[in-house]
Amino acid sequence: MIDSRIKAVLNFVRLGSRVADVGADHGYLSLELINSGRASRVIATEKNQHPFEALSKNISGVAGIEARRGDGLQVLTAGEVDTICIAGMGGALIAKILDEAPEVVQASRQLILQPMNGADKVRDWLARNDWTIADEDLAESAGIIYEIICAERNSTAETFRRESSPLREKFSAQRLKKLQRVLDEMSKSPSARTSEKFSALQAEVDALKNHSQENIMTKLKEVQI
């Protein structure tokens, strides 16, 4: 049984895709991609020995899934997949994995990325490398709301799934509370208060406060971070 976070990643995959499931762990996403018909082929990669053994065992006998042990996308060659899924890692690590396999990334048409933290680093990487965010969604797991980002080379999408997500207000409240805590800490340092980072965070806080103020304040009372 996959959780809502992995299900949200799955839902962005186009039917019949050839997918790289990076850091596949036990292979639950890979299995669901094949069993649901979303993917025609999955290459599941795992860097560490014990998770790789569990992955290999779980997908044994399932047609359409191949397990490869190695670091990120480096065990693939360009053109083997058209879709790359990276879920359950920090944003900085996701960006690093993409940077380390430019040919594989360049040959793909879709990136589906679910950072556990540092989503801004994923967005920065996409902007620097000419990928357009085609859609986004939110998913809640164990009380934490995560962002799922779907990027393509060319997209004209004007609305994202997250805009109509029932988690939208709760996510905004969660994000606001987290940012406010960071600003409070930075405010203790005169140099931090005059930094570009402080200004950027303050601007985001102001924007969040101005968006659906009443609903966000209600949710803030419920959020525990």
MARFI-976788 format. One record per atom (N, C-alpha, C): y, x negated, z. Coordinates in steps of 0.2 Angstrom, whole numbers, plus 5000, padded with zeros to 4 digits. Last residue first. Layout:
BEGIN
YXZ ...
This chain:
BEGIN
510949775071 510849715067 510649655071 510949945070 510749885075 510549825071 511850085067 511550025065 511549965070 512450195072 511750195072 511450125070 513850175071 513550195078 512850185078 513950165057 514050105061 513750115068 513950295053 513350255052 513350195056 515250335055 514750365058 514050325058 515950245047 516050245054 515450275058 515550295035 515350225037 515350215044 516050415034 515350415034 515150345036 517450385035 517150425040 516450425040 517650305023 517850285030 517450325035 517350275009 517050325013 517050315021 518150125010 517650165006 517350215011 518950045018 519250095014 518850145010 517949955023 518350005028 518650065024 517649885012 517149925015 517449975019 518849815010 518649865005 518149915008 518949745021 519449795020 519249845015 517849655019 517849705025 518349755024 518249585008 517649635008 517649685013 519349525013 519449565008 518849615007 518749445023 519149495025 519349545020 518049355014 517649405019 518049455021 519049295008 518649335004 518249385008 519649225019 520049275015 519649325011 518649145023 518849195027 519249245024 518549065011 517949105013 518149155018 519748995011 519649045006 519049085008 520448975028 519948955023 519949015017 521148995040 521548985034 521048975027 520149015049 520549065048 520949065042 519648885050 519248935047 519648995045 520648815057 520548795050 520148855047 520548885070 521148895066 521048875058 519248975075 519448915073 520048925068 518949105078 519049065084 519248995082 518649175067 519349175070 519449135075 517349155065 517749115061 518449115064 516849265073 516749195075 517149145071 517449375066 517549365073 517449295076 516749365054 517449355054 517649335062 515449395058 515549325055 516349315056 515649525062 515349475067 515549405064 515949585050 516449585055 516249535061 514849575043 515349535041 515949525046 514049665050 513849595049 514449545048 514649785048 514549755055 514449685055 514649795034 515249795037 515149765044 513249815032 513549755029 514249745033 513049935038 512649875040 513049805038 513850015030 513950005038 513649945040 513250005018 513949985019 514049975026 511950055021 512049985019 512749965020 512350185024 512050155029 512050075028 512750225011 513250225017 512950185023 511550215003 512150175002 512650175008 510350275004 510450225009 511150185008 510250364994 510450395001 510550335006 511050314979 510550304984 510750334991 511950314969 511750374972 511250374977 512250174968 512750224969 512550294971 511050114965 511250114972 511850164973 510850134951 510550174955 510750174962 512450124943 511850094946 511550144950 513350144927 513150164934 512550134936 513450074916 514050094919 513950114926 512749954905 512650004910 513250014914 512549874895 513149914895 513149964900 511949704893 511949774896 512549814896 511049564889 511649614887 511449684890 510149504898 510649464894 511249504892 510049574914 509749564907 510349524904 509449604931 509849574926 509549574919 509349694945 509049694939 509549664934 509149674962 509649664957 509249654950 509149754978 508749734972 509149734966 509549734995 509749744988 509249714983 508949815009 508949755005 509249774998 509049855026 509149875019 509349815015 507949865040 508449825036 508449855029 506949935045 507549955048 508149915044 505749905038 505849885045 506549885047 506649925023 506049905026 506149875033 507450015010 507449995017 506749975019 508449964996 507749994999 507749965006 509450004982 509349984989 508650004991 509849934965 509549984970 509549954977 510549904949 510449884956 510149944960 510749844933 510649894937 510549864944 511149734926 511049794922 510949854927 512149604926 511849644930 511749714927 511949474914 512349534916 511849584921 512049304913 511649364914 512049424916 512649174912 512749224907 512249284907 512649094923 512149084917 512149144912 513649134932 513649064929 513249054923 513149264935 513749254932 513849184928 511949224942 511849264936 512549254932 512449154953 512049114948 512049154941 513149254960 513549194957 513149154952 512049334963 512549354959 512949304956 511449244972 511049274966 511549294961 512449234982 512149174978 511849194972 512449364987 513049334983 512849274979 511349374994 511349404988 511949384984 510849315007 511249275002 511249304995 509149375009 509849365012 510249325006 508149415002 508149435009 508849425012 508349474985 508449424990 508449454997 507549514972 507649544978 507749494984 507749534955 507749484960 507949524967 507149524939 507249574944 507149534951 507749494923 507649464929 507749514935 507249494906 507449534912 507249494918 506849424896 507349474894 507649504900 506549244894 506449304897 507049354895 506949114889 506449154885 506349224888 507649064900 507949084894 507549124889 506649044909 507149094911 507449114904 505948934903 505649004905 506049054906 506948844903 506648864897 506348934898 507348814916 507848844912 507548874905 506848804930 506448824924 506848854919 507748784940 507248724939 506748744933 508548894942 508848834939 508248784937 507648974948 507848994941 508148934938 507548914961 506948924956 507148944949 508848924965 508548854964 507948864959 509049064967 509449024962 509148954960 508049084977 507949114971 508349074965 508649004987 508048984985 507949014978 509849084990 509949014988 509248984984 509249204994 509649204988 509749134985 507649195000 508349195001 508649184994 506349314995 506549244997 507349254998 505849434991 505649414997 505849344999 505449414973 505649454979 505449424986 505649404957 505649354963 505849404969 505049424941 505149454947 505149404953 505449424924 505349374930 505549414936 504849454908 505149484914 504949434920 504049394899 504749424897 505149454903 503049254898 503249314901 503949334898 502849144889 502249174892 502449244895 504049084885 503749134881 503149174884 503848924892 504248974889 503949024884 502548914905 502948894899 503348944896 502348894922 502348934916 502748894911 502548824934 501848824931 501848874925 503848844938 503648774934 502948774932 504348944945 504148954938 503948894934 503648894960 504148944957 503848954950 502548774960 503148794963 503548834958 500748834961 501348794959 501948814962 499348914955 499648884960 500248834958 499149074947 499348994946 499648964953 498149204942 498449174948 498549094946 498349344932 498149274932 498549244938 497849504927 498249464932 497949394932 497049564918 497749564916 498149524921 495749634928 495949614921 496749614921 495149584943 495649624940 495949604933 494349484948 494049544944 494549594941 495449454961 494849434958 494549494954 496549474969 496549494962 495949474958 496149424981 496449494980 496449514973 495949284979 495349334982 495549404980 497149244976 496549234971 496049284973 497849264988 498049294981 497449294976 497249184996 497249254998 497349294991 497549054990 496849074991 496749154992 498949064992 498649054985 497849084985 499149055005 499249115002 498949114995 498548915007 498248975010 498449045007 499448834998 498648844998 498448905001 500948884991 500548854996 499848874996 501548944979 501548874980 501048844985 501049054966 501049044974 501048974975 501149184954 501249114956 501349104964 500449274942 500649274949 500649204952 500749354928 500549284930 500849284937 500149494920 500549474926 500249404927 500249614907 500049554909 500449524915 500849734906 500249724902 499849664904 501549834919 501449774915 500749774911 501349974922 502049944921 501949884917 500150024926 500250014919 500949994917 499750024939 500250074937 500350074929 498949904939 498649974941 499150034938 499949804937 499449814932 499149884933 500849824948 501149814941 500549834936 499949814959 500249874957 500549874950 499649674958 499149724957 499449794955 500949614960 500549604954 500049654953 501249664973 501649684968 501249674961 500149594980 500249674980 500649694975 499849464982 499749494976 499849564975 500149394994 499449424993 499349464987 501249294985 500949304992 500249334991 502049264974 501649324974 501349344981 503049184969 502949194976 502549254978 503349284955 503449224959 503449224966 502649354943 502749374950 502749314954 503049384927 502949324932 503149354939 502449494915 502849484921 502649424924 502749584901 502349524903 502749494909 502749764900 503049704901 502549644903 502449904899 502149854895 502349784895 503949974905 503249984903 503049924898 505049864915 504949904909 504149914907 505349874932 504949834926 504849884921 505949944942 506449914937 506049884931 504949974951 505250024947 505750004941 504649854958 504149884953 504549934948 505749854967 505649804962 505249824956 505349964974 506049964971 506049914965 504149924980 504149984975 504849984971 504649824989 504249804983 504249864978 505349914998 505649854995 505249834988 504350005002 504850034998 505249974995 502749925001 503249955005 503849975000 501149964995 501749924995 502249964998 499449965000 500050005000 500649965000 
